[in-house]
Amino acid sequence: MTKNILLVGVGGQGTILASKILTEGLMEAGYDVKMSEIHGMSQRGGSVSSQVRFSDKVQSPVIEKGSSDILVAFEKMEALRWLEYAKPNSICVVNDYEIKPMPVISGKASYSKDIVQELKSHIKVFSIDAFNEATSLGNSRALNMILLGATIRIMELESIDWGNIIKNNVKPSFVELNIKAFERGKNIIDLER
């Protein structure tokens, strides 16, 4: 049975890198994996999404509405925006962090205060303050590895050599930080809740 993981965020948060590392790890584990990505206006802080599908045999890289098993949101408004892609019994790993879009900044729209609660009324949610966790490690940009580590823990895929995959995908000067962030993300998740 094909599993669908939808990763969504805002340009500059490392959504595509996390998707690439996830895809490589799943391939290393022997799965057939298809990945597609949409950058949108990513270089201007716009929406970014990446779809990862894996199974014994995957026909298409596209996740249909209502068929995502896991929604990984690097920003909480993006989680709400992509909620219609989640299955009723899916899981959401959400970075409890706000990046206000231009309509909110310009005063033409407002940013909902209860996004995490709204998500919880639809699906199971693991809310993580990945920005501050990454900042405590020395670089807020490592939030993508915190969210990826949490997702890997939820998927119970810790046996894959993620450290080596991270090493092969990030600049040498950032390998140690990214591995620490990945481990922090794995250790944050309490699967009993």
C-alpha positions, 0 to 999 in steps of 0.5 A: 500500500502506497504511503503519502507524505506531504511537506509544506512550508514557506520559501527558505525553510528547507522544505525541499532539502528535507524532502530530498533526504526523506526520499533518499532514505526511503530508497535506501530502505528498498522502497520505490519512491516518487517525489514532486515539488512545487516552489511557487514564489519560494524565493519571496517567502511564498508557499512551497510543497513537496510530495513524497510517495513510497511503496513496493511500486509507485505509479505517480508522484502526485498526492490527491486531496484527502489521501496524505498519510502524514502532513509535515508543515514547516509553518502552521498557516501552511498546515491549514492551507493544505489540510484538505489533502490529509486523510481523516486518520492522518498525522500532522507534524506542525512547526508552531511558528508564524510567518505572516504572508503579505496580505496579513502584513499589508492589513488585508487579511488576519492570521488565525490565532487558533490554527493548531486547535483547528488542525486538532479538530480534524487530525492527530497533531504533533505540534513542535516549536522547531524554530526555537529548538533549532535556535537553541542548537545555534541556527534557526535554519536547522528547523527542517531537520528537527521536523524531519527527525520528528517525522522519521520517529513517527514513521518508525524508520530510525533504522535507516542511516540518516546521518550519512544521508544528511552528510551527503546532502548538506555542506560539510560545515553544517553536517554536525548541526543538521545531525544534532537537529535531526536527533533533537526532532526524533527525541521530541516526539512522544508517540504515547500522546 
